[in-house]
Amino acid sequence: NIAGGCLIDTGVYTTLNSGKVEAFESFSRLRRGLSEDGELEGQWNMFSRFSSDAQQFCLGCGIALHDAGLSDPQKLARCGIVTGDNFEHERDQLKYFRDYIEGGRELGRSSLFVHTLPTSAAADASVCLGLAGPLFYWRDEDDVLGGLYTSAEDLVAEGSADYIMAAYREGDRVLCLLLSKADTGQDVDVHDIQSRLKAVLDERKIKCGYC
């Protein structure tokens, strides 16, 4: 069962249950506005240090959680993330390691090295939102979204977590769908959900005068 969801672009987002569609100027302003409205859970004090795609990923997950009405820290601790393995941050990490090696840094500075190591958007979201469930990367060249949804279903069904966030980046957009144990008895077409949310965003972007 999909308890809630969000599709977030670089300047607008929409939610699955509430049907909310909001434009925003920047991820930092969106974060501030949502926090002031009490719509974000977790610790966001490190948000400004995240990369732009990590900020977007964290916000998408946070908005999806709010759309599902999930705010209890104990329940959030039983929530995990499954996301597509598209080698996010690979260039940043290679650049970092190359600079570390070519710069001749020594083991005496290993503490500094560890605390500045590039991370992933999904890992940042887990820490930021207090999600202590499993964190997996799924790679499926044929149907990434379908594979994510199926693996998320399996993790919930086998009791690895009470909730799983299936999060998928496609271009400038991040789709976040929260799966729960509740069984509605209805078949879910995750691709249809993605298409409907895309249509909503595209319509709003046209009205706002940008593409």
N, C-alpha and C positions, 0 to 999 in steps of 0.2 A: 504494500500500500504506500502511495506517495502522500506524505503528510503535509508537505509544503514545498515551495520552490521559488526560484528567482532566475531571471536571465538579465545579466548586467552587461551593458556596453560601456564605451568610454565616456558617454555623456547622458545616458538614460538607462533606467532599469524598470522591469515590471515583475510582478509577483503572480504566482499560480493561483492561490486561493482567493486572496482579496482583490485581485485584478488591479492592484495599484500600479500606476505608471507615473514615474517622476523623472524629470530632467535635473541634472546637476552640473556644476561648473568644474569641479575637481573631486578626486577621491577623498582628499583631506576635508573639504567642505561637506561632502556627503557624510563622512564619518562623524563629523562634529554635529551636524544636524540630526542624524539618527540617534546619537548618544543623548543629545538634549531632549529628544522626544521619548527617551526610554525604550528605544527599539533595538538596542544592541546589548548583548551580554558579553562578559569576559573582560580581559585586561588589554587595553588598547594603547598603553603608554609607549610602546615601541613601534607603533604604526608608521610614524614619519620616517623610520629607518628602513622600512620595507621597500623593495623594488616596486615599480608601478604595477606590474602584473600580480605581485603578491598582495598589494593593497586591494586590487580589484577582486582577487580570489577570496580574500578574507571578508570583504564586504558582501560579496555574493552569498557566501555561506552564512554570514550573520543575518542577512535579510531573509534567507530561506528558513532559518531557524525561527525567526520572528513570525514569518508567514505561517509556520506550522504550530505556533503557540508554544514553542519549547524554550523555557527560560530557567527551569530548575537546574541548579548546578550539579546535583546528583544525577539527573537524567542526562545532562550534557556530558558527564564523565563516562556514560555508557554509549556514547556516540562516536563513530569512527568516520573515516573518509576513504573513498575509493576514487582515484582520478586517473586520467589517461596518461600514459607514459610517453610524453613527447619530448623527453630530454630537456625539460625546462631549465633555464639558467645555465645550460651547458657551456655556452660561450663565456659567460661571466666566470664560471668556475675554472675553465681552462686558462683564462687570462690571469686569474688569481694565483693558481698553482705555478704558472709559468713565471710570474713576477716573483713569487716566493723562492723558486729554485734559482732563477737567473740573478736574483738580488743577493744570493749568498747568505741568506738568513740561517741562523744556527738553532740548534735544539733548545738553547737557553731561552729562546723567545717563543717556545711552543705554546705557552699559555695564551699569549697574544694571538697566535695563529689560530688556536681553537676557537677563541671567542669572536673572531672576525671571519670565520669560515662561511662562505655563501651557503644558503639553505634552499629549500624549495617552498613554493607558494602553499602547498598543502600542509607542510610541516609548520609553517608560520601560522596558518589558520588554526591548526590543532592547538598550538600553544596559546594563541590569542583568544580563542573561544573556550578554552578549557575542555577540549574534546580528548578524552583519554582512551577512546576505543581504538581498534586497529587502523593502521594507515597503510594502504596498498596502492601500487601503481599498476594499472592494467594496460597491456599492449595488445591491440587487435587491429591490424591494418585494414581488415575488411569492414568491421562495424564497431568502432570504438564505443559509441554511445550504448549500443545494444549490449556489448560485453560488460561495460561498467554497470549497467542496470542489473544484468543477470548475476554478476559477482556480488553486487550489493545485496540482492535478494538472498543469495546463498548464505552470506555472512550473518544476516539477520535471522534466517530460518534455522541455522545451526547453533544460534545462541552466542556467537562471538561478540555481538553487540545488540542493544535494543534499537538503535537507530544507526543508519549509515547515510552519509552524504555522498551521493554520486555526483561528482563535479567534472565538467568537461569543457575545455577551452577550444573554441573554433574561431580562428581569426582574432578579432578584437572583442569577442563576446565570451562570457563564461556562464555556462548553464549549471545551476546547482539544484538538485532534487533530493529531498530528505525522505528516505524510506523508513518505515516503522513496521513493527510486528503485526499491527492491526490488519485483519483480513476483511476487505469489503466485499469479496466475492466477485469483483469486477476485473476484467482483463485490462491491463494497462499498455497503451501504445506509446512508448516513450518518445518515439520519433514524431508522433502526432502532437504530443505536448510541446516538443521543441519547435515544431513548425508554427503552432498557434502563438507561442510566446514571441517568436521571431516576427510574425506578422504584426503583432501589437507594437513592438519596438520600431519596426520599419515605418508604420503609419505615424507614430509619434515623431520620428526623426524627420519625416517629410513635412509635418506640420511645423516643426521647429526650424525648418529651412536648412538642414544639413544632412549629409549622407555618410 
